[in-house]
Amino acid sequence: MLATKDETILTKNVTGAGGTRINREKYEIVRKAILSSIPRGRAGVLFKDLPKLVTRRVPGERFEKKGSVSWYVTTVKLDLEARGFIERIEGESPQRLRRR
């Protein structure tokens, strides 16, 4: 069941900064798309490629504003890092991510 339009979730932030309150339905859509886009294993995926990978997996009508998906990807990515679902691959530049 999807959340109502007004339900929100307070995200966490891996940097220790305060989280962001975002629409729960969009959070869930982007969370699932991120987790299905990021592989386990050493290679992972480049963070800069993540918005494009996620955009292919989300319904366009749920993200009206251009650039909205990228903002949600960044916000949800930080939350998933803080919750331990994904991690940055240490020593990699540019930033690479993998599932835990």
Order of alpha helices (4+ residues) and beta strands (2+ residues): beta-beta-alpha-beta-alpha-alpha-beta-beta
